[in-house]
């Protein structure tokens, strides 16, 4: 959903890579596809500016 933006560069989303267990639940619940797989297990922030800070990934 790269066409939906609220305010660029101001998201407070903080992704902690070392705490990721690779379950992928954040990918499933994110309505704006902010997360993506980085290889087989780890998840990465693919589009942080797309975050609407709904908190579903928490």
CHARMM-style PDB file with segment names, atoms N, HN, CA, C and O in Angstrom:
ATOM      1  N   UNK     1       0.832  -1.195   0.000  1.00  0.00      PROA
ATOM      2  CA  UNK     1       0.000   0.000   0.000  1.00  0.00      PROA
ATOM      3  C   UNK     1       0.869   1.249   0.000  1.00  0.00      PROA
ATOM      4  O   UNK     1       0.718   2.118   0.859  1.00  0.00      PROA
ATOM      5  N   UNK     2       1.730   1.332  -0.911  1.00  0.00      PROA
ATOM      6  HN  UNK     2       1.853   0.626  -1.608  1.00  0.00      PROA
ATOM      7  CA  UNK     2       2.660   2.456  -0.953  1.00  0.00      PROA
ATOM      8  C   UNK     2       1.991   3.778  -1.321  1.00  0.00      PROA
ATOM      9  O   UNK     2       2.630   4.828  -1.246  1.00  0.00      PROA
ATOM     10  N   UNK     3       0.732   3.751  -1.711  1.00  0.00      PROA
ATOM     11  HN  UNK     3       0.213   2.898  -1.771  1.00  0.00      PROA
ATOM     12  CA  UNK     3       0.054   4.989  -2.080  1.00  0.00      PROA
ATOM     13  C   UNK     3      -0.580   5.685  -0.881  1.00  0.00      PROA
ATOM     14  O   UNK     3      -0.924   6.864  -0.974  1.00  0.00      PROA
ATOM     15  N   UNK     4      -0.741   4.992   0.236  1.00  0.00      PROA
ATOM     16  HN  UNK     4      -0.461   4.035   0.312  1.00  0.00      PROA
ATOM     17  CA  UNK     4      -1.330   5.605   1.431  1.00  0.00      PROA
ATOM     18  C   UNK     4      -0.236   6.093   2.372  1.00  0.00      PROA
ATOM     19  O   UNK     4       0.571   5.298   2.854  1.00  0.00      PROA
ATOM     20  N   UNK     5      -0.207   7.371   2.630  1.00  0.00      PROA
ATOM     21  HN  UNK     5      -0.863   8.017   2.239  1.00  0.00      PROA
ATOM     22  CA  UNK     5       0.767   7.964   3.539  1.00  0.00      PROA
ATOM     23  C   UNK     5       0.050   8.971   4.419  1.00  0.00      PROA
ATOM     24  O   UNK     5      -0.826   9.704   3.961  1.00  0.00      PROA
ATOM     25  N   UNK     6       0.429   8.997   5.671  1.00  0.00      PROA
ATOM     26  HN  UNK     6       1.141   8.401   6.042  1.00  0.00      PROA
ATOM     27  CA  UNK     6      -0.136   9.970   6.583  1.00  0.00      PROA
ATOM     28  C   UNK     6       0.830  11.147   6.679  1.00  0.00      PROA
ATOM     29  O   UNK     6       0.539  12.228   6.168  1.00  0.00      PROA
ATOM     30  N   UNK     7       1.942  10.952   7.311  1.00  0.00      PROA
ATOM     31  HN  UNK     7       2.178  10.073   7.726  1.00  0.00      PROA
ATOM     32  CA  UNK     7       3.022  11.936   7.356  1.00  0.00      PROA
ATOM     33  C   UNK     7       4.327  11.177   7.164  1.00  0.00      PROA
ATOM     34  O   UNK     7       4.625  10.261   7.931  1.00  0.00      PROA
ATOM     35  N   UNK     8       5.092  11.532   6.176  1.00  0.00      PROA
ATOM     36  HN  UNK     8       4.850  12.275   5.552  1.00  0.00      PROA
ATOM     37  CA  UNK     8       6.341  10.819   5.898  1.00  0.00      PROA
ATOM     38  C   UNK     8       7.409  11.129   6.945  1.00  0.00      PROA
ATOM     39  O   UNK     8       7.584  12.271   7.371  1.00  0.00      PROA
ATOM     40  N   UNK     9       8.117  10.064   7.345  1.00  0.00      PROA
ATOM     41  HN  UNK     9       7.975   9.137   6.999  1.00  0.00      PROA
ATOM     42  CA  UNK     9       9.269  10.210   8.226  1.00  0.00      PROA
ATOM     43  C   UNK     9       8.964  10.512   9.681  1.00  0.00      PROA
ATOM     44  O   UNK     9       9.865  10.916  10.416  1.00  0.00      PROA
ATOM     45  N   UNK    10       7.730  10.332  10.125  1.00  0.00      PROA
ATOM     46  HN  UNK    10       6.998  10.004   9.529  1.00  0.00      PROA
ATOM     47  CA  UNK    10       7.418  10.652  11.523  1.00  0.00      PROA
ATOM     48  C   UNK    10       6.880   9.459  12.313  1.00  0.00      PROA
ATOM     49  O   UNK    10       6.488   9.625  13.468  1.00  0.00      PROA
ATOM     50  N   UNK    11       6.851   8.294  11.739  1.00  0.00      PROA
ATOM     51  HN  UNK    11       7.170   8.159  10.801  1.00  0.00      PROA
ATOM     52  CA  UNK    11       6.330   7.136  12.457  1.00  0.00      PROA
ATOM     53  C   UNK    11       7.162   6.844  13.703  1.00  0.00      PROA
ATOM     54  O   UNK    11       8.378   7.034  13.702  1.00  0.00      PROA
ATOM     55  N   UNK    12       6.510   6.388  14.749  1.00  0.00      PROA
ATOM     56  HN  UNK    12       5.522   6.234  14.750  1.00  0.00      PROA
ATOM     57  CA  UNK    12       7.213   6.047  15.981  1.00  0.00      PROA
ATOM     58  C   UNK    12       7.404   4.537  16.104  1.00  0.00      PROA
ATOM     59  O   UNK    12       7.856   4.046  17.138  1.00  0.00      PROA
ATOM     60  N   UNK    13       7.061   3.810  15.056  1.00  0.00      PROA
ATOM     61  HN  UNK    13       6.694   4.209  14.216  1.00  0.00      PROA
ATOM     62  CA  UNK    13       7.223   2.370  15.049  1.00  0.00      PROA
ATOM     63  C   UNK    13       8.689   2.015  15.270  1.00  0.00      PROA
ATOM     64  O   UNK    13       9.565   2.493  14.550  1.00  0.00      PROA
ATOM     65  N   UNK    14       8.950   1.182  16.261  1.00  0.00      PROA
ATOM     66  HN  UNK    14       8.238   0.794  16.846  1.00  0.00      PROA
ATOM     67  CA  UNK    14      10.316   0.755  16.558  1.00  0.00      PROA
ATOM     68  C   UNK    14      10.385  -0.760  16.421  1.00  0.00      PROA
ATOM     69  O   UNK    14       9.796  -1.482  17.227  1.00  0.00      PROA
ATOM     70  N   UNK    15      11.079  -1.236  15.435  1.00  0.00      PROA
ATOM     71  HN  UNK    15      11.558  -0.650  14.781  1.00  0.00      PROA
ATOM     72  CA  UNK    15      11.224  -2.672  15.208  1.00  0.00      PROA
ATOM     73  C   UNK    15      12.523  -3.141  15.831  1.00  0.00      PROA
ATOM     74  O   UNK    15      13.589  -2.597  15.543  1.00  0.00      PROA
ATOM     75  N   UNK    16      12.436  -4.154  16.687  1.00  0.00      PROA
ATOM     76  HN  UNK    16      11.570  -4.596  16.921  1.00  0.00      PROA
ATOM     77  CA  UNK    16      13.614  -4.679  17.373  1.00  0.00      PROA
ATOM     78  C   UNK    16      13.965  -6.042  16.786  1.00  0.00      PROA
ATOM     79  O   UNK    16      13.426  -7.069  17.199  1.00  0.00      PROA
ATOM     80  N   UNK    17      14.864  -6.034  15.829  1.00  0.00      PROA
ATOM     81  HN  UNK    17      15.301  -5.199  15.493  1.00  0.00      PROA
ATOM     82  CA  UNK    17      15.241  -7.230  15.076  1.00  0.00      PROA
ATOM     83  C   UNK    17      15.703  -8.366  15.979  1.00  0.00      PROA
ATOM     84  O   UNK    17      15.388  -9.526  15.711  1.00  0.00      PROA
ATOM     85  N   UNK    18      16.438  -8.060  17.037  1.00  0.00      PROA
ATOM     86  HN  UNK    18      16.693  -7.118  17.254  1.00  0.00      PROA
ATOM     87  CA  UNK    18      16.970  -9.103  17.919  1.00  0.00      PROA
ATOM     88  C   UNK    18      15.870  -9.821  18.710  1.00  0.00      PROA
ATOM     89  O   UNK    18      16.097 -10.914  19.228  1.00  0.00      PROA
ATOM     90  N   UNK    19      14.693  -9.222  18.805  1.00  0.00      PROA
ATOM     91  HN  UNK    19      14.508  -8.334  18.384  1.00  0.00      PROA
ATOM     92  CA  UNK    19      13.586  -9.847  19.525  1.00  0.00      PROA
ATOM     93  C   UNK    19      12.662 -10.644  18.604  1.00  0.00      PROA
ATOM     94  O   UNK    19      11.766 -11.342  19.079  1.00  0.00      PROA
ATOM     95  N   UNK    20      12.872 -10.546  17.309  1.00  0.00      PROA
ATOM     96  HN  UNK    20      13.599  -9.979  16.923  1.00  0.00      PROA
ATOM     97  CA  UNK    20      12.032 -11.244  16.330  1.00  0.00      PROA
ATOM     98  C   UNK    20      12.273 -12.751  16.413  1.00  0.00      PROA
ATOM     99  O   UNK    20      13.413 -13.212  16.351  1.00  0.00      PROA
ATOM    100  N   UNK    21      11.181 -13.513  16.556  1.00  0.00      PROA
ATOM    101  HN  UNK    21      10.255 -13.138  16.607  1.00  0.00      PROA
ATOM    102  CA  UNK    21      11.289 -14.970  16.591  1.00  0.00      PROA
ATOM    103  C   UNK    21      10.849 -15.586  15.263  1.00  0.00      PROA
ATOM    104  O   UNK    21      10.863 -16.807  15.107  1.00  0.00      PROA
ATOM    105  N   UNK    22      10.463 -14.749  14.319  1.00  0.00      PROA
ATOM    106  HN  UNK    22      10.451 -13.757  14.446  1.00  0.00      PROA
ATOM    107  CA  UNK    22      10.128 -15.214  12.981  1.00  0.00      PROA
ATOM    108  C   UNK    22       8.747 -15.814  12.834  1.00  0.00      PROA
ATOM    109  O   UNK    22       8.502 -16.553  11.881  1.00  0.00      PROA
ATOM    110  N   UNK    23       7.831 -15.519  13.753  1.00  0.00      PROA
ATOM    111  HN  UNK    23       8.030 -14.919  14.528  1.00  0.00      PROA
ATOM    112  CA  UNK    23       6.488 -16.116  13.685  1.00  0.00      PROA
ATOM    113  C   UNK    23       5.664 -15.549  12.530  1.00  0.00      PROA
ATOM    114  O   UNK    23       4.789 -16.236  12.004  1.00  0.00      PROA
ATOM    115  N   UNK    24       5.931 -14.309  12.133  1.00  0.00      PROA
ATOM    116  HN  UNK    24       6.642 -13.751  12.561  1.00  0.00      PROA
ATOM    117  CA  UNK    24       5.234 -13.699  11.017  1.00  0.00      PROA
ATOM    118  C   UNK    24       3.870 -13.125  11.346  1.00  0.00      PROA
ATOM    119  O   UNK    24       3.155 -12.686  10.445  1.00  0.00      PROA
ATOM    120  N   UNK    25       3.493 -13.117  12.612  1.00  0.00      PROA
ATOM    121  HN  UNK    25       4.074 -13.473  13.344  1.00  0.00      PROA
ATOM    122  CA  UNK    25       2.181 -12.569  12.984  1.00  0.00      PROA
ATOM    123  C   UNK    25       2.064 -11.086  12.649  1.00  0.00      PROA
ATOM    124  O   UNK    25       0.978 -10.619  12.307  1.00  0.00      PROA
ATOM    125  N   UNK    26       3.142 -10.350  12.740  1.00  0.00      PROA
ATOM    126  HN  UNK    26       4.024 -10.729  13.018  1.00  0.00      PROA
ATOM    127  CA  UNK    26       3.100  -8.923  12.406  1.00  0.00      PROA
ATOM    128  C   UNK    26       2.742  -8.729  10.931  1.00  0.00      PROA
ATOM    129  O   UNK    26       2.027  -7.790  10.581  1.00  0.00      PROA
ATOM    130  N   UNK    27       3.237  -9.616  10.075  1.00  0.00      PROA
ATOM    131  HN  UNK    27       3.818 -10.378  10.359  1.00  0.00      PROA
ATOM    132  CA  UNK    27       2.923  -9.554   8.647  1.00  0.00      PROA
ATOM    133  C   UNK    27       1.432  -9.816   8.424  1.00  0.00      PROA
ATOM    134  O   UNK    27       0.791  -9.158   7.606  1.00  0.00      PROA
ATOM    135  N   UNK    28       0.901 -10.772   9.153  1.00  0.00      PROA
ATOM    136  HN  UNK    28       1.422 -11.307   9.818  1.00  0.00      PROA
ATOM    137  CA  UNK    28      -0.507 -11.142   8.995  1.00  0.00      PROA
ATOM    138  C   UNK    28      -1.472 -10.054   9.448  1.00  0.00      PROA
ATOM    139  O   UNK    28      -2.509  -9.843   8.818  1.00  0.00      PROA
ATOM    140  N   UNK    29      -1.141  -9.363  10.535  1.00  0.00      PROA
ATOM    141  HN  UNK    29      -0.299  -9.534  11.047  1.00  0.00      PROA
ATOM    142  CA  UNK    29      -2.091  -8.414  11.114  1.00  0.00      PROA
ATOM    143  C   UNK    29      -1.946  -6.990  10.582  1.00  0.00      PROA
ATOM    144  O   UNK    29      -2.856  -6.181  10.758  1.00  0.00      PROA
ATOM    145  N   UNK    30      -0.843  -6.670   9.946  1.00  0.00      PROA
ATOM    146  HN  UNK    30      -0.103  -7.327   9.804  1.00  0.00      PROA
ATOM    147  CA  UNK    30      -0.614  -5.293   9.495  1.00  0.00      PROA
ATOM    148  C   UNK    30      -1.492  -4.957   8.285  1.00  0.00      PROA
ATOM    149  O   UNK    30      -1.355  -5.581   7.233  1.00  0.00      PROA
ATOM    150  N   UNK    31      -2.386  -3.981   8.426  1.00  0.00      PROA
ATOM    151  HN  UNK    31      -2.496  -3.475   9.281  1.00  0.00      PROA
ATOM    152  CA  UNK    31      -3.286  -3.648   7.322  1.00  0.00      PROA
ATOM    153  C   UNK    31      -2.609  -2.902   6.169  1.00  0.00      PROA
ATOM    154  O   UNK    31      -3.195  -2.770   5.094  1.00  0.00      PROA
ATOM    155  N   UNK    32      -1.376  -2.410   6.382  1.00  0.00      PROA
ATOM    156  HN  UNK    32      -0.901  -2.517   7.255  1.00  0.00      PROA
ATOM    157  CA  UNK    32      -0.700  -1.632   5.341  1.00  0.00      PROA
ATOM    158  C   UNK    32       0.588  -2.273   4.849  1.00  0.00      PROA
ATOM    159  O   UNK    32       1.398  -1.612   4.201  1.00  0.00      PROA
ATOM    160  N   UNK    33       0.786  -3.546   5.147  1.00  0.00      PROA
ATOM    161  HN  UNK    33       0.127  -4.083   5.673  1.00  0.00      PROA
ATOM    162  CA  UNK    33       1.960  -4.304   4.672  1.00  0.00      PROA
ATOM    163  C   UNK    33       3.275  -3.600   4.978  1.00  0.00      PROA
ATOM    164  O   UNK    33       4.132  -3.447   4.107  1.00  0.00      PROA
ATOM    165  N   UNK    34       3.417  -3.182   6.205  1.00  0.00      PROA
ATOM    166  HN  UNK    34       2.721  -3.306   6.912  1.00  0.00      PROA
ATOM    167  CA  UNK    34       4.628  -2.493   6.639  1.00  0.00      PROA
ATOM    168  C   UNK    34       5.788  -3.485   6.797  1.00  0.00      PROA
ATOM    169  O   UNK    34       6.949  -3.109   6.637  1.00  0.00      PROA
ATOM    170  N   UNK    35       5.480  -4.735   7.106  1.00  0.00      PROA
ATOM    171  HN  UNK    35       4.536  -5.041   7.236  1.00  0.00      PROA
ATOM    172  CA  UNK    35       6.501  -5.754   7.343  1.00  0.00      PROA
ATOM    173  C   UNK    35       6.609  -6.705   6.158  1.00  0.00      PROA
ATOM    174  O   UNK    35       5.661  -6.872   5.390  1.00  0.00      PROA
ATOM    175  N   UNK    36       7.781  -7.328   6.020  1.00  0.00      PROA
ATOM    176  HN  UNK    36       8.550  -7.193   6.644  1.00  0.00      PROA
ATOM    177  CA  UNK    36       8.007  -8.329   4.983  1.00  0.00      PROA
ATOM    178  C   UNK    36       9.026  -9.333   5.501  1.00  0.00      PROA
ATOM    179  O   UNK    36       9.779  -9.041   6.430  1.00  0.00      PROA
ATOM    180  N   UNK    37       9.046 -10.502   4.907  1.00  0.00      PROA
ATOM    181  HN  UNK    37       8.434 -10.739   4.153  1.00  0.00      PROA
ATOM    182  CA  UNK    37      10.043 -11.517   5.274  1.00  0.00      PROA
ATOM    183  C   UNK    37      11.404 -11.105   4.748  1.00  0.00      PROA
ATOM    184  O   UNK    37      11.535 -10.581   3.642  1.00  0.00      PROA
ATOM    185  N   UNK    38      12.406 -11.353   5.561  1.00  0.00      PROA
ATOM    186  HN  UNK    38      12.300 -11.779   6.460  1.00  0.00      PROA
ATOM    187  CA  UNK    38      13.794 -11.120   5.181  1.00  0.00      PROA
ATOM    188  C   UNK    38      14.478 -12.479   5.220  1.00  0.00      PROA
ATOM    189  O   UNK    38      15.124 -12.831   6.207  1.00  0.00      PROA
ATOM    190  N   UNK    39      14.338 -13.216   4.174  1.00  0.00      PROA
ATOM    191  HN  UNK    39      13.813 -12.930   3.372  1.00  0.00      PROA
ATOM    192  CA  UNK    39      14.813 -14.591   4.169  1.00  0.00      PROA
ATOM    193  C   UNK    39      13.705 -15.510   4.646  1.00  0.00      PROA
ATOM    194  O   UNK    39      12.526 -15.192   4.492  1.00  0.00      PROA
ATOM    195  N   UNK    40      14.068 -16.646   5.225  1.00  0.00      PROA
ATOM    196  HN  UNK    40      15.026 -16.905   5.351  1.00  0.00      PROA
ATOM    197  CA  UNK    40      13.072 -17.617   5.646  1.00  0.00      PROA
ATOM    198  C   UNK    40      12.432 -17.281   6.982  1.00  0.00      PROA
ATOM    199  O   UNK    40      11.236 -17.513   7.162  1.00  0.00      PROA
ATOM    200  N   UNK    41      13.182 -16.750   7.909  1.00  0.00      PROA
ATOM    201  HN  UNK    41      14.154 -16.562   7.764  1.00  0.00      PROA
ATOM    202  CA  UNK    41      12.670 -16.578   9.262  1.00  0.00      PROA
ATOM    203  C   UNK    41      12.464 -15.147   9.697  1.00  0.00      PROA
ATOM    204  O   UNK    41      11.387 -14.801  10.183  1.00  0.00      PROA
ATOM    205  N   UNK    42      13.434 -14.335   9.542  1.00  0.00      PROA
ATOM    206  HN  UNK    42      14.309 -14.616   9.147  1.00  0.00      PROA
ATOM    207  CA  UNK    42      13.368 -12.973  10.079  1.00  0.00      PROA
ATOM    208  C   UNK    42      12.415 -12.086   9.295  1.00  0.00      PROA
ATOM    209  O   UNK    42      12.158 -12.295   8.109  1.00  0.00      PROA
ATOM    210  N   UNK    43      11.910 -11.107   9.988  1.00  0.00      PROA
ATOM    211  HN  UNK    43      12.119 -10.937  10.951  1.00  0.00      PROA
ATOM    212  CA  UNK    43      10.996 -10.124   9.409  1.00  0.00      PROA
ATOM    213  C   UNK    43      11.713  -8.784   9.416  1.00  0.00      PROA
ATOM    214  O   UNK    43      12.533  -8.521  10.295  1.00  0.00      PROA
ATOM    215  N   UNK    44      11.412  -7.946   8.454  1.00  0.00      PROA
ATOM    216  HN  UNK    44      10.745  -8.160   7.739  1.00  0.00      PROA
ATOM    217  CA  UNK    44      12.024  -6.615   8.388  1.00  0.00      PROA
ATOM    218  C   UNK    44      10.944  -5.576   8.151  1.00  0.00      PROA
ATOM    219  O   UNK    44       9.834  -5.900   7.728  1.00  0.00      PROA
ATOM    220  N   UNK    45      11.278  -4.334   8.425  1.00  0.00      PROA
ATOM    221  HN  UNK    45      12.180  -4.071   8.768  1.00  0.00      PROA
ATOM    222  CA  UNK    45      10.394  -3.214   8.110  1.00  0.00      PROA
ATOM    223  C   UNK    45      10.547  -2.918   6.631  1.00  0.00      PROA
ATOM    224  O   UNK    45      11.610  -2.480   6.190  1.00  0.00      PROA
ATOM    225  N   UNK    46       9.507  -3.150   5.871  1.00  0.00      PROA
ATOM    226  HN  UNK    46       8.644  -3.506   6.229  1.00  0.00      PROA
ATOM    227  CA  UNK    46       9.572  -2.937   4.430  1.00  0.00      PROA
ATOM    228  C   UNK    46       9.113  -1.535   4.052  1.00  0.00      PROA
ATOM    229  O   UNK    46       9.586  -0.970   3.066  1.00  0.00      PROA
ATOM    230  N   UNK    47       8.196  -0.973   4.830  1.00  0.00      PROA
ATOM    231  HN  UNK    47       7.812  -1.431   5.631  1.00  0.00      PROA
ATOM    232  CA  UNK    47       7.616   0.322   4.485  1.00  0.00      PROA
ATOM    233  C   UNK    47       7.186   1.069   5.754  1.00  0.00      PROA
ATOM    234  O   UNK    47       5.988   1.191   6.011  1.00  0.00      PROA
ATOM    235  N   UNK    48       8.129   1.564   6.545  1.00  0.00      PROA
ATOM    236  HN  UNK    48       9.102   1.464   6.336  1.00  0.00      PROA
ATOM    237  CA  UNK    48       7.774   2.205   7.814  1.00  0.00      PROA
ATOM    238  C   UNK    48       6.863   3.423   7.667  1.00  0.00      PROA
ATOM    239  O   UNK    48       6.079   3.713   8.571  1.00  0.00      PROA
ATOM    240  N   UNK    49       6.950   4.136   6.553  1.00  0.00      PROA
ATOM    241  HN  UNK    49       7.587   3.900   5.818  1.00  0.00      PROA
ATOM    242  CA  UNK    49       6.081   5.304   6.363  1.00  0.00      PROA
ATOM    243  C   UNK    49       4.631   4.915   6.109  1.00  0.00      PROA
ATOM    244  O   UNK    49       3.746   5.768   6.169  1.00  0.00      PROA
ATOM    245  N   UNK    50       4.375   3.652   5.827  1.00  0.00      PROA
ATOM    246  HN  UNK    50       5.094   2.959   5.778  1.00  0.00      PROA
ATOM    247  CA  UNK    50       3.017   3.175   5.635  1.00  0.00      PROA
ATOM    248  C   UNK    50       2.304   2.866   6.939  1.00  0.00      PROA
ATOM    249  O   UNK    50       1.100   2.610   6.940  1.00  0.00      PROA
ATOM    250  N   UNK    51       3.032   2.886   8.051  1.00  0.00      PROA
ATOM    251  HN  UNK    51       4.011   3.094   8.050  1.00  0.00      PROA
ATOM    252  CA  UNK    51       2.464   2.562   9.353  1.00  0.00      PROA
ATOM    253  C   UNK    51       1.468   3.615   9.806  1.00  0.00      PROA
ATOM    254  O   UNK    51       1.768   4.809   9.809  1.00  0.00      PROA
ATOM    255  N   UNK    52       0.279   3.164  10.188  1.00  0.00      PROA
ATOM    256  HN  UNK    52       0.035   2.194  10.185  1.00  0.00      PROA
ATOM    257  CA  UNK    52      -0.721   4.108  10.717  1.00  0.00      PROA
ATOM    258  C   UNK    52      -0.778   4.011  12.237  1.00  0.00      PROA
ATOM    259  O   UNK    52      -1.665   4.587  12.868  1.00  0.00      PROA
ATOM    260  N   UNK    53       0.167   3.283  12.821  1.00  0.00      PROA
ATOM    261  HN  UNK    53       0.887   2.816  12.308  1.00  0.00      PROA
ATOM    262  CA  UNK    53       0.327   3.137  14.265  1.00  0.00      PROA
ATOM    263  C   UNK    53      -0.931   2.619  14.952  1.00  0.00      PROA
ATOM    264  O   UNK    53      -1.356   3.142  15.982  1.00  0.00      PROA
ATOM    265  N   UNK    54      -1.519   1.578  14.359  1.00  0.00      PROA
ATOM    266  HN  UNK    54      -1.174   1.152  13.523  1.00  0.00      PROA
ATOM    267  CA  UNK    54      -2.729   0.981  14.935  1.00  0.00      PROA
ATOM    268  C   UNK    54      -2.402   0.094  16.125  1.00  0.00      PROA
ATOM    269  O   UNK    54      -3.265  -0.140  16.971  1.00  0.00      PROA
ATOM    270  N   UNK    55      -1.160  -0.410  16.207  1.00  0.00      PROA
ATOM    271  HN  UNK    55      -0.460  -0.219  15.520  1.00  0.00      PROA
ATOM    272  CA  UNK    55      -0.741  -1.235  17.333  1.00  0.00      PROA
ATOM    273  C   UNK    55      -1.007  -2.718  17.157  1.00  0.00      PROA
ATOM    274  O   UNK    55      -0.705  -3.491  18.066  1.00  0.00      PROA
ATOM    275  N   UNK    56      -1.556  -3.148  16.036  1.00  0.00      PROA
ATOM    276  HN  UNK    56      -1.801  -2.519  15.298  1.00  0.00      PROA
ATOM    277  CA  UNK    56      -1.873  -4.559  15.834  1.00  0.00      PROA
ATOM    278  C   UNK    56      -0.617  -5.440  15.905  1.00  0.00      PROA
ATOM    279  O   UNK    56      -0.694  -6.576  16.372  1.00  0.00      PROA
ATOM    280  N   UNK    57       0.502  -4.946  15.462  1.00  0.00      PROA
ATOM    281  HN  UNK    57       0.564  -4.022  15.083  1.00  0.00      PROA
ATOM    282  CA  UNK    57       1.728  -5.739  15.448  1.00  0.00      PROA
ATOM    283  C   UNK    57       2.317  -5.937  16.847  1.00  0.00      PROA
ATOM    284  O   UNK    57       3.098  -6.862  17.068  1.00  0.00      PROA
ATOM    285  N   UNK    58       1.950  -5.087  17.768  1.00  0.00      PROA
ATOM    286  HN  UNK    58       1.316  -4.335  17.588  1.00  0.00      PROA
ATOM    287  CA  UNK    58       2.482  -5.182  19.122  1.00  0.00      PROA
ATOM    288  C   UNK    58       1.959  -6.420  19.807  1.00  0.00      PROA
ATOM    289  OT1 UNK    58       2.297  -6.675  20.963  1.00  0.00      PROA
TER     290      UNK     58
END
